[in-house]
Amino acid sequence: MSECWTYRAEDFLLFSPRVYWRMFEAHNAALWPLHVVTLAAGLFIILLIAWRPGVFARWIALILAVLWIFVGWFFLWSRYTTVNWAAAYVAPAFAVEGGLLLILSFRDSPAFDRRGPVAWIGYILLAFGIAGQPLLAPLQGRGWASSEVFGIAPDPTAIATLGVLLLARGRLVPWLLPIPVLWCLLSSITLRTMGEPQAWAPAAAVALTAAAWTWTIIRQRGSLPAA
């Protein structure tokens, strides 16, 4: 029994960092040039929120729904499970998130009227998920081939979605937060266990989301000025 205390977190990893990032390289190579479409979809979401959010709110939720289901199937189920059997239990959660977003798009169209600190955090997360996350690979010397792209990989998709949800109001919005938050926590733990510096990115997304949501709850109770 005493030997159990000698194990470290990395001893339970089912893959090495090299295998992990080569998985992204293979995934990107298989789906290219679909990245152009998903990045365009991300920019389209930003434009819709900034331009006519009331008119196109349903489309924003619908686009995210399609991307969550796509990432859950093509990355988690079809590729990540080849190196990590636990991904088979996570993939259905992405389908659930996609289903909730579909319900949001048809039954409870969100209102994108946030202002103040919460809105700024939302825009920061949305921009990072779409434009910032892909830059982490070359900045860490891995090259563009292993970049994580919005709508193709789970981390940027989850982070950008958190940004959208912080900008939105609606009865279903709180129910959409747990799955991307839990994924970001799981990803951060995995990256940290591998000794990867970018573990800070999903962890920071969770921290900012928690801070923004706490601000929102306190403001709704009347302790802070409207934002």
C-alpha positions in Angstrom: 0.0 0.0 0.0 2.8 2.4 0.7 3.9 2.2 -2.9 0.7 4.0 -3.9 2.1 7.3 -2.5 5.1 7.1 -4.8 2.9 7.6 -7.9 2.7 11.0 -9.6 -0.1 12.4 -11.8 1.9 11.9 -14.9 2.2 8.2 -14.2 -1.5 7.9 -15.0 -1.2 9.5 -18.5 -2.1 7.2 -21.3 0.0 9.1 -23.8 3.1 11.3 -24.1 3.2 15.0 -25.1 4.7 13.9 -28.4 1.8 11.6 -29.1 -0.7 14.2 -28.0 0.5 16.9 -30.3 1.0 14.6 -33.2 -2.7 13.7 -32.8 -3.5 17.4 -33.5 -1.2 17.4 -36.5 -3.0 14.4 -37.9 -6.4 15.9 -37.1 -5.5 19.2 -38.8 -4.1 17.5 -41.8 -7.3 15.3 -42.2 -9.7 18.3 -42.0 -7.8 21.0 -43.8 -9.0 23.4 -45.3 -12.1 23.2 -43.1 -10.2 25.4 -40.7 -10.9 28.4 -43.0 -14.7 27.7 -42.7 -14.7 27.4 -38.9 -12.5 30.5 -38.4 -14.8 32.4 -40.7 -17.8 31.1 -38.6 -16.0 32.5 -35.5 -15.5 35.9 -37.1 -19.1 35.8 -38.3 -20.2 35.3 -34.7 -18.2 38.3 -33.5 -19.7 40.4 -36.3 -23.3 39.3 -35.5 -22.8 40.1 -31.8 -21.3 43.5 -32.5 -23.7 44.4 -35.4 -27.2 43.0 -35.1 -27.3 40.6 -32.1 -31.1 40.8 -31.6 -31.8 39.7 -35.2 -29.2 37.0 -35.5 -29.0 35.6 -32.0 -30.5 32.3 -33.0 -27.9 31.9 -35.7 -25.1 32.4 -33.2 -26.4 29.6 -31.0 -27.1 27.4 -34.1 -23.5 27.8 -35.4 -22.1 26.9 -32.0 -24.4 23.9 -31.7 -23.1 22.5 -35.0 -19.5 23.1 -34.0 -19.8 21.4 -30.6 -21.4 18.3 -32.2 -18.8 18.3 -34.9 -15.8 18.6 -32.5 -17.3 16.0 -30.2 -17.7 13.5 -33.0 -14.6 14.1 -35.2 -12.1 14.9 -32.6 -13.1 13.4 -29.3 -14.9 10.2 -30.5 -13.1 9.5 -33.7 -9.5 10.6 -32.8 -8.9 11.3 -29.1 -10.3 7.9 -28.1 -7.4 6.3 -30.0 -4.9 7.5 -27.4 -7.2 8.1 -24.4 -10.1 5.7 -23.7 -11.7 8.2 -21.3 -12.5 10.5 -24.2 -15.3 8.1 -25.1 -17.1 9.2 -21.9 -16.5 12.9 -22.6 -17.7 13.0 -26.2 -21.4 12.6 -25.3 -21.1 15.7 -23.2 -20.2 17.7 -26.3 -23.3 16.3 -28.0 -25.4 17.4 -25.0 -23.9 20.9 -25.2 -24.7 21.0 -28.9 -28.3 19.8 -28.2 -28.7 22.5 -25.5 -27.4 25.1 -28.0 -29.9 23.9 -30.5 -32.7 24.3 -28.0 -31.4 27.8 -27.2 -31.5 28.7 -30.9 -35.1 27.5 -31.5 -36.8 28.0 -28.1 -35.1 30.7 -26.1 -33.2 33.1 -28.4 -30.5 34.8 -26.3 -30.2 38.6 -25.9 -26.6 39.9 -26.4 -26.9 43.1 -24.4 -24.2 42.7 -21.7 -22.2 45.8 -20.9 -19.3 46.6 -18.5 -16.7 44.2 -17.1 -18.7 41.0 -17.9 -19.0 42.0 -21.6 -15.3 42.8 -21.8 -14.4 39.4 -20.4 -16.7 37.8 -22.8 -15.1 39.5 -25.8 -11.6 38.7 -24.5 -12.5 35.0 -24.2 -14.2 35.0 -27.6 -11.3 36.7 -29.3 -8.8 34.4 -27.7 -10.6 31.3 -28.6 -10.8 32.3 -32.2 -7.6 34.2 -32.8 -5.3 33.6 -29.8 -5.4 29.9 -29.2 -4.0 28.9 -32.7 -0.9 31.1 -32.0 0.1 29.1 -28.9 1.6 26.2 -31.0 4.1 28.3 -33.0 4.9 30.4 -29.9 5.9 27.2 -28.1 8.0 26.0 -31.0 5.7 23.2 -32.2 4.8 24.8 -35.5 1.4 25.6 -37.1 0.6 22.0 -37.9 -0.4 21.2 -34.2 -2.4 24.4 -33.7 -5.7 24.2 -32.0 -8.3 25.9 -34.1 -11.8 27.1 -33.2 -14.5 24.6 -34.4 -11.8 22.0 -35.1 -10.3 21.4 -31.6 -12.1 21.4 -28.2 -10.2 24.0 -26.2 -10.7 27.0 -28.5 -14.3 26.0 -29.1 -15.0 25.8 -25.4 -13.2 29.0 -24.6 -14.9 31.0 -27.3 -18.3 29.5 -26.3 -17.7 30.7 -22.7 -17.1 34.2 -24.2 -20.4 34.1 -26.1 -22.3 32.9 -23.0 -20.9 35.7 -20.9 -22.2 38.1 -23.5 -25.7 36.5 -23.6 -28.8 36.7 -21.5 -31.5 34.0 -21.4 -33.1 31.4 -19.3 -31.0 28.6 -20.7 -27.7 30.4 -20.7 -26.7 29.2 -17.1 -27.3 25.6 -18.1 -24.8 26.0 -21.0 -21.9 27.0 -18.8 -21.0 23.7 -16.9 -19.8 21.6 -19.9 -17.4 24.1 -21.4 -16.1 24.9 -17.9 -15.6 21.3 -17.0 -13.8 20.6 -20.3 -11.5 23.6 -19.8 -10.7 22.3 -16.3 -10.0 18.8 -17.6 -7.9 20.1 -20.4 -5.9 22.3 -18.1 -5.2 19.3 -15.8 -4.1 17.2 -18.7 -1.8 19.8 -20.1 -0.3 20.6 -16.7 0.3 16.9 -16.1 2.2 16.8 -19.4 4.2 19.8 -18.3 2.8 21.9 -21.1 3.0 25.7 -20.5 -0.3 26.4 -22.2 -2.2 24.8 -19.4 -2.8 28.3 -18.2 -5.1 29.1 -21.1 -8.1 26.9 -20.3 -7.5 27.5 -16.6 -7.6 31.3 -17.1 -10.8 30.9 -19.1 -12.4 29.2 -16.2 -11.2 31.7 -13.7 -12.4 34.7 -15.8 -15.7 33.0 -16.4 -16.1 32.4 -12.6 -15.2 36.0 -11.8 -17.6 37.4 -14.5 -20.5 35.1 -13.3 -19.9 36.0 -9.7 -20.0 39.7 -10.7 -23.3 39.1 -12.5 -24.9 37.3 -9.5 -23.8 40.1 -7.1 -25.1 42.8 -9.4 -28.4 41.1 -9.8 -28.8 41.2 -6.0 -28.3 44.9 -6.1 -24.8 45.2 -4.5 -23.1 46.5 -7.6 -23.9 49.1 -10.2 -25.5 47.9 -13.4 -23.1 46.6 -16.1 
